[in-house]
Structures are given as structure tokens and as C-alpha cells.
Amino acid sequence: MRKLFAALCCLAATPALATGLEIDVEGDASGTIVIDLFEEVAPEHVARIVTLAEEGAYDDVVFHRVIDGFMAQTGDVEFGRMGMDMRYAGRGGSDYPDLNAEFSDIPYERGIVGMARAQSPNSANSQFFIMFEPAPPLDGNYTVVGQVVDGMDVVDAIKRGRGRNGAVIGQPDRMVALRVLEEDPVAPPPEDDEAEADEG
């Protein structure tokens, strides 16, 4: 019986077979962001994102905190859905328990996706952020869960916050739909005109 219990625990801890995420965004930014999820680096955090995405929990959740030159934060499935009182966006999480940190040596460069947390290293839950620019102070202190491989132009267009600590005032941009990918997404080939410019 103990062996069966241990086996079930191991299965429960195994992340879903997913290696990527597509996020459709609407607002000032409009388009799709494609993320390569690092399931081998942060299996529990990736599993949480995948679970919430498959449940539709992230649909219509806003980018509530966006700081120019730093990052765009979203994923508050409790208080951050479009139509809710945005004064509370960023204070919530999911119905699932907080996650233990899965820190790595991957640096916080442009396009890196990290998990937001409170002061405790083991307090990440559902919120995540996408980097506009490198931020070395975050290295090794926040769990890295993936990297944008396509759609950084969409990320760059996300409405910036003008309120306290980067809070978005007025109508924020939002994630309207998320799709979990079972294969590693790759960056698209360069545009033909760029390739021609390289050859010339």
C-alpha cells in the first residue's frame, strides 16, 4: 500500500507533457506571444502554468503591472480578470497552494519569463512576468519558467503602467486565450528582406 501511495504521489508531482505556450493578447498590444516553457528547469512551476492554462483560468486576465524598461506582469487569476476591481489586481493567486522555489542559473534577459512572488521565496502561485530588458538583480532570486521565442513585438506593445509600482491605469491589456503546446516552439526564420539584407 505504501508503494502504491508513493507511486501516486510521484505521478501527481509529474508536470503535464507540455513544452510551450501561446498567449493571444488584446488591447494596446494585439497578437500572439509564443513561449518555450522550461519544464526541466522548473517542473512544478511549469506544471502550474499549464494546469491553469488548460483550465482556462488565465483567459481574460490582465497585465496589471507593467514597468517600462523592466517587465510586464500578469496571471492574477483571483483578482486580475477583466471587469474586476483593478485596485486588487496583483494581490491574488489560484486555489492551488504556493510553490517552493525552483531557482536556476538562467539570467533574467530580455524575453525571459519568470514567476512573480511575495517576499517569501516559496510564495509563487499563478502570476508571471515577461522581461522587456535584462535585470541582473533578479538572477537566482525568482524562478525562471520559460522564454519568449516569438511575439516580442507584442510584448513590447503592452500598455505601460502609470500608477504606483507600475500599476496600469484605465483599460489594461489582457490575455484572451492561452494554448498549451506539446512540442518545443522555435523562433520563426528571419523575414526574406532581412535575409536579403544579410546577403547583400
Secondary structure by P-SEA (a helix, b strand, c coil): caaaaaaaaaaaaccccccbbbbbbbcccbbbbbbbccccccaaaaaaaaaaaaaccccccccccccccccccccccccccccccccccccccccccccccccccccccccbbbbbbccccccccccccccccccccccccccccccccccaaaaaacccccccccccccbbbbbcbbbbbccbbbbccccaaaaaaaac
